[in-house]
Every structure is written in structure tokens, then in C-alpha cells.
């Protein structure tokens, strides 16, 4: 059978195409040599060097703070948007909200970043807030596009959920707000956790938008890495990249597992 | 109760719908529900009395579930009024209504144990945790599930889930319990057992039940009265026996059980007999029915079990038609026959197998199908 060898070959080629760069990066992060492209034996010296680099550690801490805050706010906003879109039937401006909720997903990052920068500058001139750019502005910027991702995930889960669960709770004497917290939220919770994790990794990864809306003293990890690489690729960046890959992979895996578990109906 | 009361008075006591002076518990007045340009429920009026087990029966899309959801408060009527115990329900949200509902999907909260599911309604009522759990325990005992109180819904079988849903809907002692296809998801055997279980619980608690079902057997078994629905309207309301024996239309006759329907014209009428001239059966002798004019188009409806089969023409039969047995299906307690009449039409006949017939009527035999005037129901619509 022709299919006997074709399918495995296609799979192997596909995986090589997708993951060969990542694997080579991880391998070279354990390279003894200072030259990035020449193998000089196994070593963890670049990891040690990395953990002694105050600039990188500081940027990592800023990135984590931003990602945590942005993911949390985005989860709240995204969930509310999804709830309104799936449960309130048709209302004035529903179509507009549907479009707007998902627009940041398709908007080029450069445009999102530039428009947010212009907004922040003019807000500072007219309202006096936010004063200068830094942590706050990056958090706001990341929240906007993360909320869109959370909204999409929460929407699909809410559509999937048996609405008679909520009706049953109403029927048993719970008001609408009570129903949301007693029934809706626990049922969609796994999807929200996975949405949060996704938002967290997206925020951690972002370079373009952060570069636009960042200010002095608020360089995120991707910004620091990018500026280092521009001066020539140094092996400690490989080590850093390997660690980031590990964190992001773990988060995405957990998110995926949670999402799958919440989609599986207990029937 | 007055021991010397006439039998009629007793009947009115247990069958309040027969008493014109009885106060209905639920009044549905000219209820209409439109979704955009589709009318789901069309000007329905219905009185239901305290302690009844009322079945709304109809095919899918006939509006029975929409009517139930309007009683529960999940849908707002486009027009009309719903009264429960004399109180207008128009502005009462579902969480404030004296009703509870058992959902077709059961809608058990997946993240709560059986006990917590049942206690949920009591806690929302402001009962203490201890009292709520004690009452939930009692309710679970009534549905024989006390040993499974700590399980999660997904660890239960379909039948057990159904009973949890019932316990949860009953625990607040609603004045009115609404059940949407309560037995629809159970297999046949379990369904039959559960039907009687449902009646037992309803009689124990004395709650008024309104059951929505598409299953006519279920409706016949459960109901004190049945409301047959079609295309958003109530076609006929009556006790199961009335609905079966005295259907008011071809739709009801055909929907409940199986029936032979033939078109004809009203013929001569005598005080104790009238004739319907049909093309297929020839002249049919029926009980006189007032209000028919001669020559009017009517339909005769004859239940298959009311027709006798014999090899010889019965001498004294009021109605007898010849035919040939086309098909026989032996179904244990009875046999179904399809008899081809002279014009080619089929007549459905069922015979109960009370005795073991040594020489049963079989395929391709010429037979006579006979029925009494009382077996013929004359329908005008």
C-alpha cells in the first residue's frame, strides 16, 4: 500500500519543519563554545551566566508581572463579553460588539501598538493619565488583545453549555447574578483557566506592542532579548529562549488539557 | 365527606373538571406565543385543577414545550394571561414562581453532588444548611437514592439521574410541578416502571403535575386528563378514555392509538341508528350523532381492536365487509391483521390472543370483518 510509507513520512517531515529550529536552539543552549554555530561540547555555563545577568532577570520579572496582570484582567473582561454575546439574545449593537471583540485577533500588531501609543500620548496630554509610559500602559495594551482570545474561548464553551442548567437554577429560586456565580462560572471554569494561561503566554511573548507602549525602565524580556540579539547572537540568549520555550509549552499543554476536559461532557 | 352523596357528587370530587362550579388551580387564558413570524402557541385556553396529573400531548414542534416554558416563566407570552392559584404570573420571574420544573435533559449541576443538587433550591429559599440537607435526604429517600447522595451526576445511570432531577424539582414542595418529557431518555422497560413510580409520588405528595410528552402510551398511563396539541393549538382535552373512545377529530383519532379512517356522507338517521355511506366499506351503521345534516361529508373511525374477523359472514352483524388477509403479525398478547378490502384499501384489525386458537386465521384467507354500530365513531373534522 502506498499509504503505508507516505503517511509516516509526511508526519515526520511536518514535525521536522515545525520543530527542527526549536530543537536546534535548545541543543545549542547547552553548547560550550562561545560561537553559536559551532558545537564545542556539552555545558550549562550559559544558563549560569543567564542567572547572573541582572538585566535579564529584571526584565523577566517585569514580563511576569505584566503577563499576570494582563491575563487576569483580560479573563474578567473576556468572560463578561462572552457571556453578554451568548446569553443576552439580540440587542442593539450586538453585531458591532461581536466584531469588536474579535478585531484585535486579526489586527496587525504594529497597528494595534501604534494606535495604543497615540491613545496613551493624547490621554496623557488631556487627562494627565497614564503619566508617562511603562508597566501600566503595557498591561492595558496586552489586556486589549488578550481579552479577545479569552472571549473567543469562553464564548465557545458557553455556547456548548446546556442552557437548561442555568434555567434550572433560576427555577429553583436563584436570581440571575447568583446563577452566574453558582452555576455558569463553575461549569466554564476549566475553559477560563485555559483562557487565562493562553493570555499569560501571549503577553509573555509579545514584543511589538510592548515596544510601542513601553517607556524607560519597563523593558520586557522579549524587548531585552531583541536588543541583545541585534548586537550579535550570544549563547546565553539561547539558554533564555530554551527556558521560555519550556514555560510556554507547559502553559499551553495545561491549557489544552483543561479545555479538552471541560469540553468532554460527563455523559 | 357526606356518605349519602350521590355517585355524581363523588365523581365531581375526584374529577373536578366535571364540576362546572369548581375553581381551576391554573388558568391559561388565550395564551399566544410568537417567535418572529412563527406562532408556536396559538390562542390556547386551558383550566387545570388542583391535584391533577395533566398531560400535554403532541408531536414535536406542536408548542407543548413552549407552553410549559411559559408556565415556568422562561418564555414571555406574546398575548394572554397565566393564572396560578388566582395570581397573575405576567411579571413574576422564574425564581419567584410557585412552580418547579423537571427538564428533559435533567439539567443536573455537574459540579455538585446529588445531595447538593437537591438541597440547592432549599438553600436559595433561605433554609439553613442543616435543614436543607435533612430535607434533601428525605426527598432522596422518597426516590430511593439515599445511598448515592455523595455521588456526582456523571457517576449515575440514566434512571438514577432522572430520579435526582425529580427529587430536586419536588424538594421545595412546589404548588405545580412541570415535567418536560420526564421519561423520554429512559429505555422502554425502565420507562414503564417509572411511570407508576411517578404516579405514586404524585399521589403521595398531592402536587399538581403538568407533563409534556410526545408518547401517547405515557400520556394514557399517567394522565388524569390529556390535552392533545397540534400546530400550537389544543385540539381536544379530556380523560384518557374520552380521548381514545371519543376523539373529536381525525387528528386525535389518528394520533392516539391506531385507527381505520374512511370518508363518507351522512345518510338516513333513525332514533337509534344512522347510516354513513362510504365508498370503501359501503353503508355503515353507526350510533346516531346529533347535529349532522344529510349528505354532509364525515369520516368514520374504527379502532382495530373493535373489529372481529371470521371465515363465515356473521348472521347478526350490523356491519360486515369481506376481504382477504394480506398480513398477520403475531405479537404475543395479540395478533395484528391487515385485511385487503374489495377496493384495494387496507383495514387494520387486532385480535387479542385470549385462548390458543388451534386453527387461527392466516395469510391469504378470505374473511369477513365485522363491527358493531358502537365501534364506529363519526367525525366531522
Interface residues (C-beta under 8 A of the other chain):
Chain A: X162 X164 X165 X167 X168 X169 X170 X171 X172 X173 X174 X175 X178 X182 X183 X186 X187 X266 X267
Chain B: X72 X73 X74 X93 X94 X95 X96 X99 X100 X101 X103 X104 X105 X107 X109 X110 X111 X120 X121 X124 X125 X152 X153 X154 X168 X169 X172
